[in-house]
Amino acid sequence: MFGHEGRIYVVDAGGSELVSLSGSFEPLHVFSDTNDLDFSPSVSPDGSRVVYSTLRYAKGRVDYGSKEHDYEIATMTIDGRDRRRLTDNERHDVAPVWSPAGSHIAFLSGPGNHRRLFVVTLDGSEGRYLAPALKVADQPPVWSPDGSRLAFLALQRRSAEIPYVDTQSDSTPESQVWEGTITRYSAYTIRPDGSELTRLEWVTDRPQSPRPRGGPRDLREPEEYVGGLTWSPDGSRLAFAANFYGESPALYSVNADGSGLRLLFPGAGTPEMEEETVQGIVPRFSDDSSVQFQVTSRGVDEERTVVVVSRVFVVDVDSPEPRLLRKEQGYWPPPSEWPAPSGARSVFLTGPSGREAHVILSGGPGGQPEQRKPFVISVDGRLEPANPVWGDDSPDSTHCAGVSAIKSGESRSLTDDHDVLLCMRDVLAGSAVLYWTSDRPITEWPGVVVSGSPPRVQEIRPVPGITLTGTIPPELGTLAGLKVLDLGNNELHGEIPPELSRLKNLEQLYLGPGNSLTGSIPPELGSLNRLRILDLRIGTHAQRATILAGEIPLELGNLRGLEELYIRGSITGPIPPELGNLENLRVLDLWSFARMSGDIPSALGNLAELEVLKIGTGGMSGGIPVDLANLPNLRELHLDGNGSGLSGTIPPELANAPNLTKLNLRRNQLEGAIPREMERFVEDSGDGSFRVQLSYVNLLGNRLTGCVPANWEYIWELHTTLPFCR
């Protein structure tokens, strides 16, 4: 039994009969127009029922925002009938596993990615968090054979200054420091009642400072990794693989109470592996005292061709002398004669163990969209569907294709750009498919523009027909040659990474319109001295409780070259007077679904190049600054109060704005009459015609009195309840 693309399948031992327990064979993802999606099946010990995670009970609209916290746990019979809902909450419940006795189910539960370990009885009547202080990794917990304990992986993240070698530089690589987050994995066991929480230590001297990274694409790699937890049949010991960043994984064994740590297989491997690099270890106990494990490594042969080697060892935990059982070898890149599924265009490795592959199915203009499908590349060159329970890859890790598409003699900087984009592709794409692959030159990647000398990735543009649904990877900040980053009109979520401030050549940054980004505006963006356009128009009114919030950073006033600034979200606080320093600004568009405060800074009257000023003044105080009338190039003035904005009267000085064509003052608390000086916006030419400067005026929702100048009847679009003066 296995799950794939929102469906759960069962197949007979001979592989001849495949049945969908989800009612359809149509692949789906979480953004499909149906909630009938099922994931992560686990069969009960007696083989009669299946527990799984599902979106069938999701409420609200079919999009990321409504479904993200609506995964629930359910069970059904082995033939797909008698569905029973087990959980009903606002959390995200995933990765369920049966206890050996079949009386309990353990799974991961929590809002968004902040999940904890949870155990519930089969009827759902009793449930509890285990070790609620620990955030768990996105890997299912593992029951001991007797059901007395659970083993699981926890995540610890903290901010740190991470040293790395700047391989993006066109000059000699030099050391840099990245202010980011380091991740450490750790293994624990605990009893189902929440008692006897035990950490399985594999190292006694753990360095606290991050290890230097070998390049920008490694910045998201975990500082400390543990995986492959497996129990001995009698439940007395566990085996697992572990390593620090920059080291190959080693295999360890430890007693269930955390004592008796033993190294079973070193990260350096055996003497014959001296010229190879261990990439992955997957252990399984064969009996109470022996561990059988697969080691995947890479090396090169005499012709400098990359070789993928798979070895299977067995080791006795009491006398760690690994014995080789089997060795097989394959090549990378795969020879062209390697058979592939019908319609396959290309193949590339992505998993850290070197076993996972993606097959790009043929598509293109007029055809079906290209899709990535998981396959296993066996060491003899055969492609087989990916084993649903094999491997140890974690969604928390960023996996990079290890093959460069850059030909020898081309820019090393472009090679690094290629590797960074390939590394972060799926993080950015989410459920979408970006056809950025290692078998295709980066110059042919859709949405990527390469130019300059030496050549660099200078632009990332929207791809027609593709809606990105992931998060903005911090690694984008390592693309030193980038001038245009356009991620607008997508469905991205998560926070704006401050690492974008490292893009010192960036001229245009579009994170809107659209997207559902959260958090606040990083003040670090104020260091992008070459930036000309900054678009942060995030979300809609319906999303106001969850989208971009906080105050406008005063540091944005340092962007002296900025020409267009758009901010939309649940912004609060005052408008920084420092924005009056933006001497080249032509468009200033600030709108909040919450309430900003304070006055409109008179310093905005210094923006001599300003052509369009749009401010959502709801919650603000004071009146319309007279200084705005002195802006020689102002064409549009939109001050929308949303029912609780500016007070006072309309300044008669506005009549002196020489180029004003649109005036929107709706939904404020303005009082008094329209100044007579504003009659000049419509003037009689003396030949029966009128010179009309204003084409749009909106004064609705105020407390104005009196009448509208009679000649304003020639304004093309006039919104007011006041009568015309006669």
N, C-alpha and C positions, 0 to 999 in steps of 0.2 A: 504494500500500500504506500502511496506517496501523494503529495500535493504538488500542483503545478498551475501557475497563473489563475488562481481563484477557483480551481477545481480539485476535487479529491478523486483519485483513481485506485482501483484494485485490479491486480493482474494475477492470473494463475501462475503456478511455479514454472510452467513451461514457456510462459511469455506469449501464449497464443490467444488469450482472451482478455481484453482490456475493457473494464466497465467503469463508467463515471458514476460515482455516488452523488454527485452534485446535480445530476439531471441533464447535463449537456457536456459536449466536448469542446464547446467554443471557448477559447482562451479569453480571460477577462482580467482587468486590473481594478484598483480601488476607485478609479475615476469613471468607470463604466456607468451606463444609464440604468443599472440594476444593482440591487443590494444582495443578490443571490450569489455571494462569493464565499468560499470556504477555504481554510488554510490549515496547515500544520496538524495532520491527523496522527493519532496515537491509538493503537488497538488495545482493547482491554485484555488482561491476562488470560481470560477464558475464550477470547476470540469472538465474542458475540456482539460487542459494541465498539464504536469508534468515538473518541472525544476529539474535538477540533475547535479552532477559532473561526468565527464567522461574522459577516457583516449583514446577515439576513434581518437582524433586528435594529439596524441603524435607523435613526430618525432624521428628519429634515432633508435638506437638499443633498443631491448626490455630488458632493465635492469634498475636498480635503478637510475643510473646516468642520463639517458636520460629521464626517465619518471617523476622523482621527481618534476620537475618544469613544467610539461606539463598537469596537470589536468585543464580542461576547463569546463565552464558552458554551458549547452545546454538545450533545451526544446523539448518536443514531445507531441503528442496527447495522450489522456488517453488510447488509444489502441496500443500505441507504434509506430505510424507512424509520418510522417512529422517532422523529426528531424531538429532542427535549432540550429546552433552554436551561442552562445551569447557572449563569450569572446574569444580573440585570442591574447595571450601574452606569455611571458616567465615565468609567475608566476605560483603559485600553487593555483588554485581557487577551493574551497571546501565548503561544508555545506550551500547550497543555500536555502532561504526561500522566499515565495511570500509575498508581502505586502497585507493587507486586501482588498485593491481596485484592486489588480492585475496589477497595473501599474509599480511597481518597484520590484526588487529582491535584497535582501541583502545576502552577502556571505562573506567568509573569503578569503583573497588574499594576497599573498606574496611569496618570495623565501623560499623554504624549510619550516622550522618550524617558520619562522619569519613572521607571518601573521598579517594582519590588517583588519579592518572592511571596506567593500566596498559596495556601492549601485549603481545599474545600472538600466536604464529604460528597458522596455520589449524588445525593438528593439536593445538594446545595444548601442544606439547613444549617450547617456549621462551617464557618470559614474564618481564616485568620491570616494576617501578615506574619511572615517569619523574618526576623532580623530587619525590621522596618527602617533602621538607620542606614542600611546598605542599598545603594543603587546597583541593580543587577545588569549584567551584559545580556545582549540579545541572543542568548543560547539557552536551550531548554535545560532545566535542572535534571539531575540524574539520581534516581532512587537507588539505595543499596538493595541488594538482592532480597533481604528479609524485610525491607520496608521500614527499618528502624531509623534511617537517616537519609538526608538529602544532601547531595553535593551540588554546588552551584558556583558560578563565577560572578564576582562583583567588580564594579568599576569605581575608580577614584580619579577625579580630575581636579587639577589646580592650576592656577595661573603661574607662569614662570617665564624667565628669559632663556630662550633656547638658542644656543650657538649653532651656526651652520655655515657651510662654505658656499659663497655666492657664485655658483656656477653659471648664473645668468649674465654675469658681467662679460663684456666683450674683451676686457683686458684680463690680466692675470687674476684667477679666482682668489678672493680674499674672505676672511672670516667676517661674519655679520651676526647680529643678535636679533632674534624674532621674539616679540612679546606676544606669547600665545598660551596655549593650554597643553599640559602633558597628561597622558592617560596611563594609568597603571591597572592591570588586571590582577586579581588575586582570587584564590580558591578557598572555599569554605565548606564545612559540613554543619548540619544542624538537625535536630530531631523534629518530627512533624508537629510537636506541641510547642515549638519555639525555644526549647531549652538546649543547653550544651552547644552553643555556637563556637565553632573551632576553625581557626585559620590554618590552612595547610602551607606552612612556610617552606620555601625551597632555597632560600638564601639567608644567611645570617648577617651579612654586611651589605645593606642596601644603600647605595649612594642616593642622596637627596637631590643633587644637582642634575639637570638633564644632560645626557650625553650629546656631544656635538653631532649634528646631522650632516650627512654627506652631500646634501643639496636641498633646494627648496621643496622638491616633491616628497621629501621624507618628513616634512614638518608635522604631518598628521599621524605618522606612525607611532604606535604606543611606546612609551618608555619601558614598560615591563609587560610581557604577555604571558598568559597561562591559558592552556586549552587542552582539549582531548581528554577530559576527565572520564575515567572508567574504573569500575569497582571489581575487585576480585570476587569470585563466586561465593565465598563465605563471608563477604562484607567486612573483612578485617583490614584490607589495604586498598589504596587507590594508586593509580598511575596517571601521569599527566606530563605534558610537554611544557617547557617554560624557557624564556630567554629575555635578556635585555635588548634594547635597540642596538643594532650593529653586530649582534652575535647570532650564531645559528642556534636553533632550538636544541635542547637536550632533554632526555627522558628521565623522569624521577619516579620513585615509589615512596609512599609514606603510609604509616598506620592511620586508621580512621580517627584516632585521637590526636593526630598531628605529630606523633613521635616517630622515630625510626626512619628518618629521611635517608634515602639511598639514591645515588646516581647510577642509573642503569645503562645509559648510553650518552656519551659526551657529544656536545655540539660539533666538535671537530670530526666526529665519525671515527671510522676505523683507519688503520694505516693506508689501505688501498684507496681511501677517499681523500687523500692529502691534496689533490689538485681539484677537488670538487667543493661545492658549497651546499651544506644541508639547508633545505628550504622548508621542509615539513615533516612532522612525525605524527603518526596516528596509531595509538596503542590500543590493544584489547587483551584482557587476561584470557589465557587459554585454559588455565586451571588456577588453583589457589596460590600457587607459588611461581607460575611462569607467565610472562608477558610476551605476546607476539605483537610485533609492530612493523609498520611500513615506514621506510625512510625514503623521501624523494630528494634528490640532489641534482645539481647542475654542474657541468664542467665543459671542457672543449676537447675535441680530438686533435689528431696530428694536423688536420686541415683547418683548424680553428673554427670548426663547426660546433655550435652549441649542442651539447648532449644532455638529454634528460634521463636520469638513471633511477630506477625504482628497485629497492631491495627490501626483502622481508626477513626480519631477524626474530629470534626467540631468545629470551634471557631469563635466567632464574633469579628471583629477587634476593635470594640468600647468597648467591655467588655470581655477581654481575659480569659474566663473560659472554657477550652476545655471540650467537651462532647464526651464521648466514644460512637461510633456507632457500632463498630464490633471488636471482638478480636478472633484471630485464632492462633493456636500453632502447631509447628512441632518440630521434633527432629533432632539433628546432633551429630554423623553421622547418615545418613538415614538408617532406618531398611532395612534388606535385601529383605523384601517383597515389598518394594516400587516399583511400576512398572516403567520401563524405556523403552526407544525406543529400537526397535529390534536391537540386536547386541551390545548393550551398555555393556561395561565392568565395568566402574566405574564412579562415580559422585563426584564432589567436588565443594564447594562454592568458589567464588573469589571476588565478588563485595562487596564494603563497606556496601551496604545496606543488604547484605546477601541474595539477591534475585537471583543474576546471578549465573548460574552454567555452568560447562563444562561437556560434556559427552564424554568419551574416547571410540570411536568406535573400535571394535575388529579389529586387524590387526596382524602384526608380520611376521616372516619369511615365504616367499612364498605367503603371502596374500596382501591385500590392505594396504596402509599406514594408520597408526592411525591418526585420525583427531579429533580436538576439535570442538564441536558444541555448540552454546549457547542455553540454556534452562532456563526456570524459574521453580524453585521448589516452588510449592504452599504449603501453611501451612498445608494442609491435606495430603501432601506426593505425590501429582501428579506432573509429569514432563510435562511441556507444552513448545512449542517453544517460545523463548524469544520475548516479545513484542517489536517491533522495535522502539517505541516511549516512552517506560517506563523506568524509572531509571534515574540516574544522575551521571553515571560513566564518568570519563574523561581520555583520553589517556595520559594526563600529569601526572596522578597519578600512582604509582606502587601498584598493588593490590596483596596481599599475600593470599594464601590459609590458612585458620585459623586452620588447622588440622595437627597435627604432626604424621608422620609415625613411630616415634621412640617408642619402647616399654619401659615401665617403667624399671628402673634399668640401662639403657644404658646412655652413656655419654651425659651430658647437652651440651657440646661443639658440639657434633655431631648433637644434636637437633637444635642448632643454625645454624650450617652449612646447615642443611636440609632446615630450614626456609628461610635463605638468598637465596639459590639457587632457591627455589620455588618462592620466591618473584620476582626475577629478570629474571626468565626463559623466559617470553615472550619478555622482552626488548632485550635480547640477541638473541633469535630465530628469531625475526621479522616475516616473513611470513612462516617460517619453523615450524615444530612441534617437540618439544623435549618431549619425554615421561618421564618427571619428574613429578610424581604425588604423592599426599599425601596418596594414598591407596597402594603404592608400596614401599617397603623398599629402602632407599637410596642406599644400597649396590647393588641393582639391577638396578639402573638408568644407562642407556647407557652413556658411556663417563665419568662416575664418578668413581674414585677409592678411596675406603676407606681403611685405614690401620693405623697401629700404636697403641700405648697404652698410654693414652686412644685413642680410634678410632677417626680419623678426616678425612675430605675430603682432600686427599693429591695430587690428580691429576684430572685434567679436560682435557680429550682427545677428538679428533675428533670422531664423530659418523658416521660410514659408511653409505653413501646414504643421509646424512643430510647436507644441506648447510645453514649455519646461515646467516641471512640477516639483523639483527638488529644492535644495538650499544653495545659497551662494557660498562656494568654497573659499576659505581664506587663502588658499594657494593661488588664487587669481592675482594676489598682490605680488607674486614673484615674476609676473610677465613684464619685465622691465621695459620692453619696447612698446607696450600697449598704449594706443592713443584714443581709441574709441571702444567703450564697453557698453553695449546696448542689450539689456536684459528686460526691457519693458514689455508690457502686454503679454505676460506669462502668468503662471500660478505658483510662483516661488513662495516659500515660507521661511521661517527662521529669522535670525537677526542679520543686520548689515555688518559684515566683518570689518573691524577697524583696520585690518591688514591691507585693505584697498588703498590706504593712505601711502603705501610704498610705491604706487604707480606714478612715479614722478614725471613721466611723459604724458600722462593722461590728459586729454583735452575735452572729451565728452563722456559723461557717466549718466546712463539712463537706467535707473532701477524702477521707474514707472513710465507711463501710467500702468495701473493694475498691480498685480502681485498682492501677497498678504503678509508682508514683512512685519516683524514685531520688534520689540526693544526700542531703543532710542537712536537718534542720529549720532554716529561717532564723531566727537569733536576733532579726531585726527584727520578727518577729511579736509579740514582747514589748511593742511599743509600741501595740498595739491596745487602748486603755484601756476601750473599751466592750464588748469581747468577753465574751460569756456562755458560749458553747459552742465548743470547738475539738476537732474530730474528725479525727485523723490516723491512723486505723486502716488501714494500707496493706498490701496483698499477703497472701500465704499462706505457709505453711511451705515449700511447693515452690518459691517464688520468693525464698527468704531470701538467696540470693547476690547478688541484683540490686536489691532494693528499698531503701527508705528506711533509712539507716544513720547512724552517728555518735552523738554524745552528745546528751542532752536539754539544750537551752540554758537556762542559769540565768536568762536574761532573761524566761522565761515566768513567773517568780515576780513579775513586775511587773503581771501581769494581775489586779489586785485585785478586779475585778468578775466574774471567771470562775466559773461554776457547774459546768461539766462539762468535763473534760479527758480525751481518749482518745488514746493513742499506741500504735501497733503497727508493728513493722518489725524490722529487724536492728540494734536500738539497742544501743550499748555504753556503758561508763562508768558512773559513779554517778548516783543520783537526786539532783538538786540540793536541798540543804536549803531553798533559796529558795522551793520549792513550798509550804513551810509558811506562807508569807505570804498565801496565797490564802484569805482569811478567809470568802469566800462559796462556796467549793467544796463541791459536794454529791457529785460523782462523780469519782474519780481512777482511771483504768484505764491501766496501763502494762504492756506485754507485748513481749518481745523474742524473736525467733527466733534471736538470737545469744546473747550472755551479757553481762548487766550486771554491775557490780562494786560493791564497797563495802557498807556497812550500809544498812538502811532508816533514813532520818534520823528522829531522835526529834522533829524539828520538825514532822513530820506530825501529832503529837499536839496541835498548836495549831489544827487544822482543825475548829473546833467545829460547823460545819454539815455536815461530811462524813457521807454516808449509805452510800456504796459505795466500798470500797477494793479494787482488784484490781491485784496486782503479780506479774509473772512473775519470781520470785526466782532463777532459774537463774544460777549464777555469782556470786551475792551471798554475803556473809559475815555473821557475827554472828547474833544471835538475833532473836526477835520483840520489838520495843520495847514496854516496859511502858506507855509513854505512850498507845498505841493504845486501851488499856482505858478511858481517860478521855474518849473521844469520845462525847458524850451522844446523838448521833443516828445512830451507826454501826449499820447494819442488816446489811450484808454485808461480810465480810472474807475475801478470796481471796488467799492467798499460795502460789502454785503454783511449786515449785522445779524442775520439769522434771528431777528426778534429781540435782541438785547445788546445792541451795539453802541455806536457813538451817539453823543448828545450834543446839545448846542444848536447853532444855526448853520446854514450853508454859507461859507465865507464868500462875500462878493468878489474877492480877489480871484476866484476861480474863473471869472469872466476874462481874465488876462492870459489864460493858458492858450498860446497861439495855435496849437495843433490838436487840441482835444476834440475827438470825434465821438467818443462813447463815454457816458457818465452813468454809473450804476451806484445808487445810494440806498438801495431798498433795505427794508427791515431793520432800520436803525431807530434811534429815539430823537431824531432831528425835529426841531420846532421852528416856528416862525414862518415868514413868507419867503418865496423864491426871490432872491435879490434882483432888483430891476436891472442891474448891470448885466445880468445874464441874457437880456434881450439881444445883445450883440451877436449871440451865436446864430441868429437868423436875421439877416439884414436885407432890406429892400434895395435892389440894384438900380431902381429908377426907370427901368425899361419894362416893367411888368413881371420881372422875374425876381427870385430871391437867392441870395448866397447863404446856403445852409451849411454851417460848420459841424453841428452835431447831427449824427445820423441815428443815435440811440440814446434814450434817457429813461431811467427807471427810478421813480421816487416813491413807489408803493411801500406800505408798511411803516410810515413815519407819522409824525404828529404835525405835519406842515399845515399851515393855514393860508388863506388868501386865494389867489388865482394864478393860473399859468399864463405867461406872456402870450398875447394873441398870435404873434407871428410864429409861435412854436407849433402851430398846427401843420407847418410844412416839414417838421421833423419826421423822418420816415418811420421810426418806431418810438412811440412815446407811451410810457406806462405811468399813469397817475389817476387819482380819483378827484383831483381838483378841477374846477371849471376853468374855461378860458376867460381871460380878462376882456371886457367889452367897453 
